[in-house]
Amino acid sequence: MALRLPVDNRPATVLIPILLIFYSFLLLPPEAEFQIFSVRLNGYRLAAVLMSIPALWMTIRNARGISLIDIAVVAMSFWTVLSFIMVYGFEFGLVRGLGLVIDVGLSYFVARACIKSPDDLRRFLILCLPGVMFAGTLLFVESLSGHLLFRPFAASIFGDMTAYVAGEERGATVFKEELRLGMLRAYGPFDHPILAGTIMIGLLPLYYFSGLRGWPYLLGILFALTGIFSMSSAAFLALIIVIIAIAIHYILPYFAKISWWLVVAGAILLGFLAHIVSKNGIILVLARVTLTPDTAWYRMAIWKYGSQNIAKNPWFGLGYGQWERAKWMVGDSVDAHFLLLAMRHGLVVPILLLFAMIYGAIRLGQVMNYVEPKDRHLMLGVNIAIIIFLIVGQTVNFFGSGVVVLMFMVALLASMVTWAEQRVTVQRELITMQMRQMLDAAQPAAAPAAS
């Protein structure tokens, strides 16, 4: 039977589940909660639960193998629930743990089922663009007008959103109209300005390297850039990463002996040297990249006392419990995603997530060299987005829609790696088959043996 390269001819309707999840937080505010059997679910959680059913059906019909990234995410979800059961008991811990699994596991699962190839991702970027434009317009208008508009208006309709401290309800969420560089830190439809900036700028490398043409390409880049109107250090740090990556992308062709692997190795070496040479390590270096440098020392204190808490509870963490810290540290927030995961669930969860992201980025960097330039560029955009979430995650806590987009990016890694590996495998089999056919064709031409 003849072998052929896989053709991406899936209809755009397969993207409906992941599109509904994205539109649920790009168009709906966090205040829009729905109560089902006494359980309150906001828009994206409700969409993730409902869309997991068609996603499961698509997975069964179009299974393309399980990757190490899939296994890591499943194990991470399992340990998340287990850690809460160990801290809170079976019934209470199971309920709390499953709530987080919706954000982590279901978001990943739906994205993984819907997006199987580079062409699927390009269709998603086009169909998701109206939602991105809506969110970006809100960020732009709020920042320049100096007033929060969307979230307060939603609160007047749906009611105030509940604020949580250590996992317990503590009144209503209070919006802060904070100015930086003369502009308001805009929320838009997002949970927090930091998440708004990270999510929007995180989409920038996907649109820039997408291979799209015309208005979808230009509008995608333009509205992804509106993340800067969150006026958050995370958005500016993410933008710096994108600019550096784009510059390297255009410079590398002039230096034949320098590859992306050498660039990444150099960046890791520089980070290691900065960790050794700087007084308090690489975390302080990242913490100083902020619009309010006075918070750098506070972030270092979070890492110091947070690490001490992890050492006392390395396997299952503290749950939402109060963590031990200095008396002058009045706030209990932890502005470091992977540190917070370790404090809340133990070391297993962040290690699995970091493995999925780092292994996926390395593996994608290996296999993308064997695909067409258009697809290779898009895969480069996926890797840059992952790097953004890896680095920004050292100084930001992803929650709400931020976790959904983080796991969406991890799912893209798994899907692009799987697609490229299968394509490379088929190409090698085609080459082997052609060589055998050439040898078989040449065999009759050989001289007959002497009698």
N, C-alpha and C positions, 0 to 999 in steps of 0.2 A: 504494500500500500504506500502511495506517495506521501511524503511529509511536506507540510506547508506551514509557513509562519502563521501564527495566530492573527486573525483579523478582528479588529475592535468594531463590531457592528451591533453592539447592544443599544437598544433604544434609550432615549433620554429619560423615559419614565422610570427607569431603575433608580434614578437619582432622587425621586420624590421623598423617600424617607429622610435622607440626610439634609435635603433642602428644607423640609418642614422644621427640623431641629434648628437649623441656622436661622430661618426666618422667625422662629419663636422667640429668639433673643435679640435679633436685629430690629424687629418691629414692635415687639411687646416688652414693656418694662418689667422688672422683677416684681413689682407690685401686683401684676396680673396673676393671681393665684387661683387655682381651681380645687374645690374640695370634693374628694371622691371617697365615700365610705369613711368619713371623719379624718381622712388623710389629706393634707394640703400639698398640692403639687403646683409649682410655677410652670410657666409655659414650656420651657425646654425639657423639664423632667417629664411632663405629661406627654410631650411629643416623642421623647426617647422611649417611654414605656409602650406607647401605641405603635410606634414604627419598628419596634423590635420584632413584631410578628411578621410583617412582610420581609424584614431583613433576614429572619431565620429561614423563610421560604426560599429567598434568593440564594442564601448560602448553601442550602441543600441541593438546589438545582444547578448551581454554578460553582461548586467547590473546586478550588485550585490548589489544594494542599495547605498544610498548617506550617507556619514559620515559627522560629524561636521567639519572635516578637509576640506572636499570638499566645504562646505558652507563658511568656513572662507576664502579659497583661492578665490572663486568666488566674495565674498564681497570685498576682498582686491583688486582684479583686477578692479572691478567697481569703488571703491573709488579712485584708481590711476588715472583713466581717468577723473573722476569727479573733482578731485583736480586740474588737469591741465586745464580743461575747466574753472574752477572758476578763475584761475590765468591768463590764456592766451586768454580766449574767446573760443567760441564753436569750430570753424573750426580749428584753430591752435592748441588748446589744445587737441582736439580729435585726430589729427594726431600724436602729440607727445605722448599722453597717450597710444594709441594703439601700438606704437612701444615698449613701456615697457611691455605692456600686452603680447606681443609675447614671451618675455623673461620669464615672470612670469607665466601667465595663460596657454599659449599653451604648454610650456615645461612641466608643471605639468600635464595638461590634457592628453598629449600623453603618458607620463610615466605611468600615472594612468590607461590608457586604455590597455597598452601593458603588464604591469607586475601586475598579479592578485594573485600570490601565491609564496611561497618560491622556488618552482621548476622553475617558470618563471625567478626569480631573478638569480638563479644559471645558467640557460642557458644564460641569458644576460651577466653575468660575464665571461663566457667562450667565447662567440662570440665577446665580446668587447675587449678581451685580446690583439689581434694583434694591435689595436689602442693604447691601454695603453702601450704596448711594444715599439711602434714607438715613442710616446711622451717621454717615459722614457729614451730611447736611446738618443734622442736629448738633453735632460736635462743633462745626464751624459757626453756626448761628449763636449757640450758647456762649461760646468763648468770646466772640466779638461783641455780642450784646451785653456781656457782663452779668447775665442772669440765667439761672437754671430754669428750663422750660418744661421739658418732657416728663421727667420723673415727678416733680411736684404736681403737675397736671394729672398724671396717672394716680398719684396718691389721693387726689381729691375725688377720684372716681372709684378706685378699688380699695381705698383706705391705706393708712400708713403701713409700710413694710416693717415686720418685726425685726428688732435688733437682737443678736445673740451674743452672749458672753459665756465662754467655756461650755458652749453647747446648750445653754439655758436661755429662755426668753428674758430679755431685759428692756422692755419698753419698745418704742418705735425708732426707726432709723432717722437720724438727723442729717440733713444735707448741709455741707459746708461750702459756702460760696467763697472760695479761696483764689486770690489773684497771684499769678506768677508772671514776671516780665510784662506786667501791665495787662495781661489777659486772664480770663476766668478759666479755672480748671473744669472743663466740661465733662459731664457724665454721659450725655446722650441717652441711649436706651440701656446702658451697661450698669453693672453693679457698682463700679467704682472707676474714677478717672484713670487709675493705673491700669486696670484691665482694659479699658477702652483703648488706651494708647498701645498696649501690647498686642491686642487682638488685631487692630487695624493695621499697624505697621507689620505685624506678623504675616498678613496677607500680601504685603508689598512684593516680596521676592517671588511669590507664586504668580502674581500677575505680570511682573517684569520679565520673568523667564518662561512664561507660558507658551510663547509661540503664537498667541492670538494676534489678530490684525485689526486695524481700524478702531472704531469707537470702543468696543469692549476692552481692548488693550489700553487705550489712553485713559478711559474713564476708570478702569480698575486701578491703575497706578495713581491717578489724581485723588480718588476718594480714599484709597488706602493711606495716602499721605495725610489725610485729615486727622489721623491719630495724634499728630503733634499738638492739636488743639486741646488734648487732655492736659497739656502742660505738665506731664509727668516725666521724671527722670528715666523711667522704664522705656517710654516712647522714644526719647532722644537717644538712649543707649542702643535700642533696637535699630533706629535709623542709621546710627554710626556703623553698626555691624553690616547693614545692607549696603551702605555706600562703599565700605572697605571691600566687601565681597565683590561688588560690581566692578570696582577699580581693578582688583586682582584678575577678574575674569577677562578683562580687556587687555591687561598687561601681559599675562602669561603667554599668549601666542608669540610674543617677541623674544621669549626666553625658552628655547626648545628644551633645555635641560632641567627646567624647573616645572614641577607638576603641582597639582592641588595637594597631593600627599606630602610633598616637601613643605608647602605653605602651612598645612595643618600641623605638621611635626614642629615647624619653627614656632608657630603660635603656642603650642603646648609647652615647648622649651622656654619661651619667654614668660609664660604664665608660671612655670615652675621656678624660674629664676626670680620673678617678682615675689613669689611666695617666700623664697628664702631670704632675699635681700631686704624686702620691706619689713618694717618692725613688727607688724601684726598680721602679715600674710596677705594672700590674694583677695580674701574677702574684704579687707579694709580698702584695698585698691579699687574693687568694684563699688564699694559703698561710697567712695569719694566721688564717683561719677554720678552726681546728683545735683539738682537745682537748689537743694538746701544742705550744704556740706556739714552743717552742725549735727545732722542726724547720723553721720558716719560712725561716731563713737558709740551711739546708742545701738546701732546695728551690730557693732562688735560685741557689745554687752549681751545682746540677744544670742549670738553665736556661742559666747562663753558659757552662759548659764544654761542655754538650751542643750549644749553638748554634755554638761554635767547631768542634766535630767535624763538624757539618753543613756548615759553610762549606768544610771541606776535602774533603768527600765529598757534594756536593749531589745527584748524580744517582742513584747506586746504594747509598749508605750504607756502613755497616761490617758488615752482617750481624749475627751474634752476637758480633763481635769486641770486645775490650776497648776502651773509649773513653778518650781522654786526659783527665785531670782532676788536681786538686791531690792531693798525696801524703796529706794528712790525710783525704781522702774515701775511707775504706776500703771502703765498699759500692759495688757496681756497679749497683744497681737505679736505674731512672729512673721517678720517680713523676709521670709526665706522659705520657698516652697518645699524643697527637699529636706531641710532641717525640720520643718513643721511636720512633715509626713513621718519622720523618724521619731519625733516627740510624741506624736499621736498614736502611731501604730507599731512602733519598733523599727529596727533597721532593715528588716526584710523588704518592706514595701518600697522605700526610696531606692534601695539597691536594685530591685527588679525593674523599676521605672527607668533608672539611669542606664541599666543594661540594655533595655529595649531601645532607648534613644541613641545611645552611643554605638551599640552593635549595629543597629539599623542604619545609622549614618555612615559607618565604616563600610558595611556591606553594600549599601547603595552606591557609595563612592567607587567600589570595585567593579560592580556589574554595569554601571551606567556608561562606562567607556566602550561597551560593545553594542550599544544601540544607536539609532540614527541621531544626528546632531540635534534635531528639534526636540526629541524626547529626552536626550541627555541634558539639554538646557533646563527643561522643566524639572527634571530630577535634581539638578543643582539647586533650583529654587526651593525644592522641598527640604534639601539638606540645610540650606541657609536659614529657612524658617525654624528648623529644629535647633540649630545653633542659637538662634535668638531666644527660644524658650529655655534652653539649657543655661545660658548666661544670665538672662534676666531673672530666671527662677532662683538665682542665688540671693537676690535682694527683693523679691516680690513673692507674695503668697497668692497662688492662683485659686480662686474659688468661683462658684457659680458658673457663668458662661466661660470664664477663663479656663476652668478645668475641661469643659466640653471642647474648646478649641485646641487645647494642649493634646488631648487624646485623639482628636481629629488628625492632628499633625503626625502623631505616632502611627495611626492607622494608614496614613498616606505612605509612610516609610515602608510598612509591611507590604502594602499592595504594590508599590513600585518595585520593591526588591523581588517579590514573587513573580511579577510580570516579566521583569528583565531576566531573571534566572531561567524562566521557562523559554523565553525567546532565545537566549544564548544556547540552551540545551538543544532546541530544535535546529538552530543554525549549525551547531557542531554535528548533529546527526545528518543533516543535509550534505554537509561537506564530506563526511565519511561515506555516505551513500554514493555521492558523485565520484569519489576516488575509486570505490569498488567497481562502479560501472565502467570507468575508464580502464581499469586493470582488466576487467572481463572482456572489454572490447579489443584490447591490445593482445590478449592471449592467443587468438587464432593466427595472428601474424608472426608468431614465433616460428623459428626454423624447426622442421621435424628432426627428431633424434635419429642418429645414424644406426642402421641395422647391424 
